[in-house]
Amino acid sequence: MDVTQVIPSRAGARQAIPLRERGRVRDRVREFARDPVGMFRRSLTELPFDYPPKVIIIADIMTFVIGVAATVQRHAYFPTALPLVAVLLLFVSVPAFCLLGVVPNPATLGVCGMAAAALFLLQPVSTDVAPFVLVIIVGEVAAIASVRVGVAVAVGAVAELVAFDMVGHVLWSADNERFEGMPMYSIGVVLGLMCGLMLQYQRRFLYQERHYQDMRAAHAAEEERRRIAREVHDVIAHSLSITLLHLTAARHALETDRDVDEAVEALVDAERLGRQAMADIRRTVGLLDKRPSKLVPEPSVGDIDDLVGDFVRAGLDVRYRCTDDLSPVSAAVGLALYRIGQESLANVVKHAPGATASVVLAVDDATAALTVTNTLPGGLPAQRGHGMGLSGMWQRTELLGGRLTAGPSEDGWSVRAEFPLATTKSWVSCPLPGLLADAAAALPPIGSRPRNILREGA
């Protein structure tokens, strides 16, 4: 609650003024007395108009120059103080804001500017520069107020010029030829209005661009979150599927054959895959951190044989065939093929236990295609899945301009992903992910993987 002091007003009424506000005014006056230049600069940054300080300073300098020039032109009228009062009116908003914190507004600027011009025009001189004060004032009001207010102030300024012109106070030549000055001053007021409106529209476009940038940043952040969620899902689905197969094999070895060595071997493989999955998850989640982290290579098309090998060692009956040259496949396409194969084999383990599967990778000059087929020992599922796995595969293929088909086939279930290579001209692809993935794939591998693969035609 503010502490107030009651002071009498001129009309005899009692008015309460918060002591806190009086303290702020006192502090601003003391600060201005200590460092007027620094106080003026800080006051410019506090203005709510969001214009560069140079624009405001230039407008004030131009107003000061015109005011001084108009005052000097009226030296013959001294000792009258009307020109000096007019200059003070032009800059009444500066001390009011710096010392009292009163923000300049269109009403203050318009009324004070037109009053100052009127005081100047009360003492006519030849080739008068005083009407140019109205040009600057109209431009300043149009830059900070609405279009209606700016046009209203401009009309008022022209009306003021017309009024003084009718009494013969708007002079331009030594022969008092009024028609030479009035059109020029009126056109100047219109130009000032246009300049102010241009500044205001520029500020509005700046706000709009900032809004669009915020929207683009939010959209990019959302896409990044989706990508990270997709990567985490693929890693977890793959690692858990193979780990469960190893654990199942260990349980069978202990329950049926009492083969401890086989069970230990299966548990060791499960532990290795679990640690690898944890490392992949840490790397993927680490993308959320803004701090720089150590880069590690993403899986590539050459790692598909190791992927199949992990499922083979876990007990899945899967065959892998690839006899083509993999060098034309970019890192982005290779990562997409790896993840799609990873998710497809994980779905085989999850939805078709006991099935046999085959993975075929075909690469030619135009396309790279990965086909994963498996049998369905239990028949077709009751309904087709629409989880994150299938959605992630669709997103990967669409991002790189590829095609994905997933559904029942003659032998059971089939997933086929086909991507255009960089050499083809008939496909539309996104180059940025490929560049990023190429940079990541160029790093040296951190570890090696076992390459015990069951191949067809090897």
C-alpha positions in Angstrom: 0.0 0.0 0.0 1.4 3.4 -1.0 2.1 6.0 1.6 0.5 9.3 0.4 0.9 12.9 1.3 -2.0 15.4 1.1 -1.2 18.7 -0.5 -3.6 21.6 -1.3 -4.3 22.4 -4.9 -4.9 25.9 -6.3 -8.6 25.4 -6.3 -8.6 24.6 -2.6 -9.2 20.9 -3.1 -7.0 18.2 -1.5 -5.1 15.9 -3.8 -3.2 12.7 -2.8 0.1 12.1 -4.5 1.9 8.8 -3.9 5.3 9.4 -2.2 6.6 6.5 -4.2 6.0 8.4 -7.5 7.5 11.5 -6.0 10.6 9.5 -5.1 10.9 8.2 -8.6 10.7 11.7 -10.1 13.4 12.9 -7.6 15.6 10.0 -8.5 15.2 10.6 -12.3 16.1 14.3 -11.8 19.2 13.5 -9.7 20.3 10.9 -12.3 19.7 13.4 -15.1 21.8 16.0 -13.3 24.7 13.6 -12.8 24.7 12.2 -16.4 22.3 13.9 -18.8 23.7 12.1 -21.9 23.5 8.7 -20.3 20.0 9.4 -19.0 18.9 10.5 -22.4 20.2 7.3 -24.0 18.6 5.1 -21.4 15.3 7.0 -21.9 15.5 6.3 -25.6 15.7 2.5 -24.9 12.6 2.8 -22.7 10.4 4.2 -25.4 7.6 1.8 -26.4 7.8 2.7 -30.1 10.4 0.0 -31.0 12.2 2.3 -33.4 16.1 2.5 -33.5 17.4 5.2 -31.3 19.1 6.8 -34.4 15.7 7.4 -36.0 14.4 9.3 -32.9 17.7 11.3 -32.5 17.7 12.3 -36.1 14.1 13.5 -35.9 14.9 15.5 -32.7 18.0 17.0 -34.3 16.0 18.1 -37.4 13.3 19.6 -35.2 15.9 21.5 -33.2 17.6 22.8 -36.3 14.4 24.1 -37.8 13.3 25.6 -34.5 16.6 27.5 -34.1 16.5 28.6 -37.8 13.0 29.9 -37.4 14.0 31.7 -34.2 17.0 33.3 -35.9 14.8 34.5 -38.8 12.7 36.4 -36.2 15.5 38.4 -34.7 13.8 41.6 -35.8 11.0 40.9 -33.4 13.2 40.7 -30.3 12.9 41.2 -27.4 9.6 39.3 -27.8 10.0 35.7 -26.5 7.4 34.0 -28.7 10.1 32.1 -30.8 11.8 30.9 -27.6 8.5 29.7 -26.2 7.8 27.9 -29.5 11.1 26.0 -29.3 10.3 25.0 -25.7 7.0 23.6 -26.8 8.7 21.6 -29.5 10.8 19.8 -26.9 8.4 19.7 -24.0 8.1 15.9 -24.4 11.8 15.3 -23.9 12.2 16.6 -20.3 8.7 15.3 -19.5 9.8 11.8 -20.4 13.4 11.9 -19.1 12.5 13.5 -15.7 8.9 12.6 -15.1 8.6 9.4 -17.1 5.7 10.7 -19.2 5.7 8.8 -22.5 5.2 11.0 -25.6 1.9 10.4 -27.2 0.3 11.6 -30.5 -1.9 14.2 -28.7 1.0 15.8 -26.9 3.2 15.9 -30.0 0.4 17.1 -32.3 -0.8 19.9 -30.0 2.6 21.1 -28.9 3.9 21.0 -32.5 0.9 22.9 -34.0 1.1 25.4 -31.1 4.8 26.0 -31.7 4.2 26.5 -35.4 1.4 29.0 -34.6 3.7 31.0 -32.4 6.2 31.2 -35.1 3.7 32.2 -37.8 2.3 35.0 -35.5 5.5 36.8 -36.5 5.8 36.3 -40.3 9.1 36.5 -42.1 10.2 36.2 -45.6 11.2 32.7 -46.8 10.0 31.2 -43.6 11.2 27.7 -42.5 8.8 27.6 -39.5 6.1 25.6 -41.4 8.5 22.8 -41.8 8.0 22.1 -38.1 4.6 20.8 -39.0 6.2 18.4 -41.6 8.3 16.7 -38.9 5.5 16.7 -36.3 3.0 15.1 -38.7 5.6 12.5 -39.6 6.3 11.6 -35.9 2.6 11.3 -35.1 1.9 9.2 -38.2 4.8 6.9 -37.1 3.4 6.1 -33.7 -0.3 6.5 -34.0 -3.1 5.0 -36.1 -3.7 6.0 -39.7 -6.8 8.0 -38.7 -4.9 10.0 -36.1 -2.0 10.7 -38.5 -4.4 11.9 -41.2 -6.3 14.0 -38.7 -3.1 15.7 -37.5 -2.0 16.3 -41.2 -5.4 17.8 -42.0 -5.1 20.0 -38.9 -1.7 21.2 -39.9 -2.8 22.1 -43.5 -5.8 23.9 -42.0 -3.5 25.9 -39.8 -1.4 26.8 -42.7 -4.5 27.9 -44.7 -5.7 30.0 -41.8 -2.4 31.9 -41.4 -2.1 32.2 -45.2 -5.5 33.9 -45.3 -4.1 36.6 -43.0 -0.9 37.0 -44.9 1.5 35.3 -42.5 2.6 32.4 -44.7 5.4 34.1 -46.7 8.0 32.7 -49.0 9.5 35.5 -51.2 10.5 39.0 -50.3 7.6 40.3 -52.4 5.0 38.6 -50.1 3.9 36.2 -52.8 1.8 33.9 -50.7 0.9 31.5 -53.5 4.5 30.4 -53.8 4.8 29.2 -50.2 1.5 27.6 -49.4 1.5 24.8 -52.0 5.1 23.9 -51.1 4.3 23.7 -47.3 1.2 21.7 -47.9 3.0 19.2 -50.1 5.7 18.9 -47.3 3.0 18.1 -44.8 1.7 15.3 -47.1 5.2 13.9 -47.5 5.7 13.9 -43.8 2.5 11.9 -43.4 3.7 9.4 -46.0 7.1 9.0 -44.3 5.5 8.4 -41.0 3.1 5.8 -42.4 6.0 4.1 -44.1 7.8 3.8 -40.8 4.7 2.5 -39.1 4.1 -0.1 -41.8 7.7 -1.2 -41.5 7.3 -1.7 -37.8 4.1 -3.7 -38.3 5.9 -5.9 -40.8 8.7 -6.3 -38.3 6.3 -7.5 -35.7 4.7 -9.9 -38.3 8.1 -11.3 -39.3 9.0 -11.9 -35.6 5.7 -13.7 -35.2 6.4 -15.8 -38.3 9.9 -16.6 -36.9 8.4 -17.7 -33.6 6.0 -20.0 -35.5 8.8 -21.4 -37.6 10.9 -22.0 -34.5 8.0 -23.7 -32.8 7.4 -25.9 -35.9 11.0 -26.8 -36.1 11.1 -27.7 -32.4 8.0 -29.9 -32.9 9.5 -31.6 -35.9 12.7 -32.2 -33.9 10.7 -33.7 -31.0 8.9 -36.0 -33.4 12.2 -37.1 -35.0 13.8 -37.8 -31.6 10.6 -39.7 -30.5 10.8 -41.8 -33.7 14.5 -42.6 -33.1 13.9 -43.6 -29.5 11.0 -45.8 -30.5 13.0 -47.6 -33.2 15.9 -48.2 -30.8 13.8 -49.4 -28.0 11.6 -51.6 -30.2 14.7 -53.2 -31.8 16.6 -53.7 -28.5 13.7 -55.1 -26.5 12.6 -57.5 -29.3 16.1 -59.1 -29.5 16.6 -59.0 -25.8 13.3 -60.8 -25.2 14.4 -63.4 -27.7 17.7 -64.0 -25.9 15.9 -64.2 -22.6 13.4 -66.7 -24.0 16.3 -68.8 -25.4 18.0 -68.7 -22.0 14.9 -69.8 -20.2 14.3 -72.7 -22.6 18.0 -73.7 -22.2 17.6 -73.8 -18.4 14.2 -75.5 -18.4 14.7 -78.1 -21.0 18.3 -79.0 -21.5 19.8 -77.5 -18.3 22.4 -76.0 -20.6 24.0 -73.3 -18.4 26.6 -72.3 -21.0 23.9 -71.7 -23.7 21.8 -69.7 -21.2 24.9 -67.6 -20.2 25.7 -67.0 -23.8 22.2 -65.8 -24.5 22.2 -63.6 -21.4 25.6 -62.1 -22.5 24.1 -61.2 -25.9 21.1 -59.7 -24.2 23.3 -57.6 -21.9 25.4 -56.4 -24.8 22.3 -55.3 -26.8 20.9 -53.6 -23.7 24.0 -51.6 -23.2 24.1 -50.7 -26.9 20.4 -49.6 -26.7 21.2 -47.5 -23.7 24.0 -45.8 -25.5 21.8 -45.1 -28.5 19.1 -43.7 -26.3 21.5 -41.5 -24.5 22.8 -40.2 -27.8 19.4 -39.5 -29.2 18.0 -37.9 -26.0 21.2 -35.9 -25.9 20.0 -34.0 -28.9 17.6 -32.2 -26.6 20.6 -30.7 -24.8 21.8 -27.3 -26.2 25.3 -28.0 -25.1 27.7 -29.4 -27.7 28.1 -33.1 -27.4 30.4 -35.7 -28.9 29.1 -36.8 -32.4 28.7 -40.5 -33.1 28.0 -42.0 -36.5 24.4 -43.0 -37.4 23.7 -46.5 -38.7 24.1 -46.9 -42.4 23.0 -49.3 -45.1 26.2 -51.3 -44.5 25.0 -52.1 -40.9 21.9 -53.9 -42.1 23.8 -57.2 -42.1 24.9 -56.7 -38.5 21.2 -55.9 -37.7 20.1 -59.1 -39.2 22.9 -60.9 -37.4 21.5 -59.7 -34.1 18.1 -61.2 -34.8 19.7 -64.4 -36.1 21.6 -64.9 -32.9 18.5 -64.1 -30.9 16.7 -67.0 -32.5 14.7 -65.5 -35.4 14.8 -67.4 -38.6 15.7 -64.6 -41.0 17.8 -64.6 -44.2 19.5 -61.6 -45.7 20.5 -61.2 -49.3 22.4 -58.3 -50.9 24.8 -58.7 -53.8 24.8 -55.1 -55.0 27.3 -52.3 -54.6 26.1 -50.1 -51.7 28.4 -47.1 -52.5 25.7 -45.1 -54.4 23.5 -45.1 -51.3 23.7 -41.8 -49.3 23.9 -41.7 -45.6 20.4 -40.3 -45.3 18.9 -43.1 -47.4 21.1 -45.7 -45.7 19.8 -44.6 -42.2 16.2 -44.7 -43.4 16.7 -48.2 -44.9 18.4 -49.4 -41.6 15.6 -48.0 -39.4 12.8 -49.4 -41.6 14.5 -52.9 -41.6 15.0 -52.6 -37.9 11.3 -51.8 -37.2 10.1 -54.4 -39.7 12.1 -57.2 -38.0 11.0 -56.0 -34.6 7.4 -56.2 -35.7 8.0 -59.8 -36.9 9.2 -60.7 -33.4 6.3 -58.9 -31.8 3.3 -59.9 -34.1 4.4 -63.1 -35.7 6.3 -65.3 -33.2 7.8 -68.4 -34.8 7.7 -66.9 -38.3 10.5 -67.0 -40.9 11.6 -63.8 -42.5 13.7 -62.6 -45.4 15.4 -59.3 -46.0 16.4 -58.3 -49.5 18.3 -55.2 -50.3 18.5 -54.2 -54.0 20.5 -51.2 -55.3 20.8 -50.0 -58.8 21.8 -46.7 -60.5 18.4 -45.1 -59.8 16.9 -46.6 -56.6 17.6 -48.4 -53.4 14.9 -50.8 -52.2 14.6 -52.9 -49.1 12.0 -55.7 -48.9 11.2 -57.5 -45.6 8.8 -60.4 -45.9 7.7 -62.9 -43.3 5.3 -65.7 -42.8 2.2 -65.6 -40.6 2.0 -68.8 -38.6 -1.0 -67.5 -36.7 -2.8 -66.0 -39.7 -3.4 -62.3 -40.4 -3.9 -60.1 -37.4 -7.4 -59.1 -36.5 -6.7 -55.4 -37.4 -3.8 -53.6 -39.1 -1.6 -51.7 -36.7 -1.3 -47.9 -36.8 1.3 -47.4 -34.1 4.3 -45.2 -34.1 6.4 -47.8 -35.9 4.5 -47.7 -39.1 4.0 -44.0 -38.9 7.7 -43.5 -38.4 8.5 -45.6 -41.5 6.0 -43.5 -43.6 7.6 -40.3 -42.3 11.1 -41.4 -43.2 10.1 -42.4 -46.7 8.1 -39.2 -47.4 11.0 -37.0 -46.1 13.4 -38.5 -48.7 10.9 -38.7 -51.5 10.6 -42.5 -51.4 7.7 -45.0 -51.5 6.6 -47.4 -48.8 4.1 -50.3 -49.1 3.2 -52.5 -46.1 0.5 -55.2 -46.1 -0.4 -58.8 -46.7 1.5 -60.6 -49.5 1.4 -64.1 -51.1 3.8 -65.5 -48.5 2.4 -63.6 -45.5 3.4 -60.0 -44.7 5.6 -57.7 -46.7 7.2 -54.3 -46.2 8.9 -52.6 -49.1 10.7 -49.3 -49.0 12.1 -47.7 -52.2 14.2 -44.5 -52.3 15.6 -42.5 -55.2 19.4 -42.1 -55.3 21.1 -38.8 -55.9 21.9 -39.7 -59.5 18.3 -39.9 -60.6 16.5 -36.7 -61.9 12.9 -37.9 -61.7 12.5 -37.9 -57.9 12.1 -35.0 -55.6 14.0 -35.2 -52.4 15.1 -33.1 -49.5 18.9 -32.5 -49.6 19.4 -31.1 -46.1 18.9 -34.3 -44.1 21.2 -36.1 -46.5 24.0 -33.5 -46.0 23.6 -33.8 -42.2 23.6 -37.5 -42.3 26.6 -37.6 -44.7 28.5 -35.5 -42.2 27.6 -37.8 -39.4 28.5 -40.9 -41.4 31.9 -39.6 -42.3 33.0 -39.9 -38.7 35.1 -43.0 -37.8 33.1 -45.8 -36.1 33.4 -46.1 -32.4 33.2 -49.9 -32.2 32.9 -53.0 -34.3 30.0 -55.4 -34.5 29.9 -59.2 -35.1 29.3 -60.2 -38.6 27.9 -63.7 -38.2 25.2 -63.6 -40.9 23.1 -66.3 -42.5 23.1 -65.3 -46.2 21.5 -66.7 -49.3 23.9 -67.2 -52.2 26.9 -66.2 -50.0 
